[in-house]
C-alpha cells in the first residue's frame, strides 16, 4: 500500500497505526498542505525514509505518486481543497476534521467525492474505543429498547493554540473541532435520527484565543420526540489523569447504557437485570487501519463516506446555532447513502 501525506498539522500522526498493522504499507510521498507548514517537519515522521519523495506542491504529489491512500491533515482553510484534489484523481482519503470549513465548501466537496465514488474517512469518530464499541453493541442488540434520551460529553485540558485559532476566518469553531467527535459516535451508535440542533458557547476563559470557545452546550432533537444533549469544554484540570474525559449515557424504553472512556468501563441496567459491567473487546481495530483494509477488500469500512459528510454537516450547523442563538434544522440533507 502506497501512502502519501499532505500536511503536517494537528492529528497528522494518525497514519502510524496503519504502518504498524500493515508492514507492507509505505509512505512514498509527502508535501506541506499550506504555506504555514514547514517541509522539515516530515524528517522524523513515521515511515518517512530517504526513498520517500518530498514535494513542495501537493498537486504534484497527487499527480506523480501512484497512491493507494492519501492522508490530508493541514490547516482548516486548506483541508477541503486537498480532499477535492484527491477525489478528482480517484485517490482514497483519510482527512482531519472538519473536512470542510463551511457548509458551502462541504457541498462543493461532496459533489466531487460522490460523483467520483472516492472513499473518504474523516478522523472524527471513536470507532476502536472499547467502551464505545460495547455501548454500540448494547444499543444494536436492543438491550435499551428505543432510545429517547442521551447525553454525550467531551472534556479536554486546555493547551497553547496556534495563531490561526485566534480568528474565525481561519478557525471553523470549537464545536466543529471538538464536538465533531461526539457527533461522530452519536451517528455511529444511534444513527441519523436527529432533525434540529440548538446550542450555546462561551469565550471568556482564554481571551488570548478569541476564535475558540472554551465551553459549549447543545441539544439535538430526534425524529421520535427524543433528544440528545452534548457538553463540550476545555475545562478539564491539568492535574487530571488523562487529557480527555469522554462519556455517554443512552436511555431507552428498556434500559440505560453508560460508557466512561477515561475509566475504561461500560455499564448496562435494564428492567429485568441489575446494573452490570459489559465485557469490552480486547483489541478493537483502529479505524484508519480498518479503512486501509477496506480499500484492500478485506473488511467493511469503519464508516461510510456519506457519514463523514453528514456528521460534518451536523458540526457546522451546531456551530451556526451557537453563533446565531437560534435552532438550525438538520433536514433536508444531501448526505445520505
WOPELIN-V755843 format. One line per field, one symbol per residue. psi: psi as a letter, one per 30 degrees, with the letter a starting at -180 (. if undefined). burial: b if it has 24 or more other C-alpha atoms within 12 Angstrom, else e. A space follows every 50 residues. Layout:
# WOPELIN-V755843
psi: ???
burial: ???
This chain:
# WOPELIN-V755843
psi: kkklkjlhlbhfgffeeeeeeiffkkjfklklflffkkffffegkkfkaf fkkkkfjfeeeefgfikfkkkjialeffeeeeeeeeefggkkkkkllkfl eleeeeeeeeeeeeefgkkkkkiflgkfkeeeeeeeeeeefgefakkfkl kkkjkllklkllefffkfffkfleefeeffeeeefeeeefaigkflkllk lkgfeiffiffjlflkkkkkklfgfalkkkkklhgkkffkfleljkllkj kaffakkkkjeffhlklkklegklkkkkkkkeikkkeeeeeeeefggfll kelleeeeeeeeeeeeeeeeeeefgkkkkgklkfil.
burial: bbbbbbbbbebbbbbbebbeebeebbbbbbbbbbeebebeebeebbbbee ebbbbebbbbbbeebebbbbbbbbbbbbbbbbbbbbbbbbbbbbbbbbbb bbbebbbbbbebbbeebbbbbbbbbbbbbbbbbbbbbbbeeebbebbbbb bbbbbbbeeeeeebbeebeebbbbbbbbbbbbbbbbbbbbebbbbbbbbb bbbeeeeebbbbbbbbbbbbbbeeebbbbbbbbbbeeeeeeeebbbbbbb bbeebbbbbbbbebbbbbbbeeeeeeebebeeeebbbbbbbbbebeeeee bbbbbbbbbbbbbbbbbbbbbbbeeeebbbeebebee
